[in-house]
């Protein structure tokens, strides 16, 4: 069993202002936020009891069906791949919010009980009154919160293309976090079965099978959250989430993945897999050097400072008109393929 308590703790900020939070986001490092949801009536319900929390949520239910996940007792609450990695080890169906909340509460303490959860529920379309009563002080109103309710679950290591604030209302949670650059040490599963999950159980890693995971742990950090705590997770940071109590409620906000069309980084990555991955070694080395120099600027400084600004074109600072011309050029190129 891996002792995750020995890992460095995520930094904590108290009663942060929106202006200070903007600096936290720019810092691109996880931070525990205390005091940001103390004004929420939902927090009082969550701290009281599962029955009161459920009653609070049910009072705002407008009847829209929710996505309900259920895993058998044999999974021990570990939401993960099925053995063939083509599917997952939990089922997903549509169900009523009231009925599901009641069943989650009834399963608390039951032996050999399945692991039931409502996850990623868009609050605006299902519990709109919740947003009015429990507003975010850090994010604009168009960022829609999502609700997560369940038992003692473990969500396997994955990452998001958005920034994330996870706000704990009931139960305690542990977040194990890895920087984005640790991807090669996490043994991530298939990309075409989203979200891609790490194959390593971080609580009991098989180091013989996954030896590079030791390096990932050397760069990992951990956050333990109580009701009322929130955690900022920058986009692309890998995280493994463990619900530590029999009943748990969390509200999260995703935002920041606003690129569209040809400017979506993930689509650029998939195009690079198609165009570059299978080239001969010398050609791959050339394109790696080009990306390092002109895209990532790995050596520091401005690689085109020796070119007059009016001749730097796409290698320099792109004006809106230049960006539009480049996108049109790429669209025409892709249409020919």
BELUR-V481731 format. One record per run of one state. SS is the DSSP state (alpha for helix, beta for strand, coil for the rest). FROM is the first residue (numbers start at 1). TO is the last residue. If there is no record, write none. Layout:
# BELUR-V481731
ss-><SS,SS>
from-><FROM,FROM>
to-><TO,TO>
This chain:
# BELUR-V481731
ss-><coil,alpha,coil,beta,coil,beta,coil,alpha,coil,beta,coil,alpha,coil,alpha,coil,beta,coil,alpha,coil,beta,coil,beta,coil,beta,coil,beta,coil,alpha,coil,beta,alpha,coil,alpha,coil,beta,coil,beta,coil,beta,coil,beta,coil,alpha,coil,beta,coil,beta,coil,alpha,coil,beta,coil,beta,coil,beta,coil,beta,coil,alpha,coil,alpha,coil,alpha,coil,alpha,coil,alpha,coil,alpha,coil>
from-><1,4,7,8,10,12,15,18,28,31,35,41,49,50,59,66,72,73,76,78,80,81,82,88,89,90,96,97,107,115,123,127,128,134,145,151,154,159,163,171,173,179,180,186,188,189,198,199,213,219,221,226,229,234,238,244,248,256,261,264,265,276,281,296,309,312,313,316,320,336>
to-><3,6,7,9,11,14,17,27,30,34,40,48,49,58,65,71,72,75,77,79,80,81,87,88,89,95,96,106,114,122,126,127,133,144,150,153,158,162,170,172,178,179,185,187,188,197,198,212,218,220,225,228,233,237,243,247,255,260,263,264,275,280,295,308,311,312,315,319,335,337>
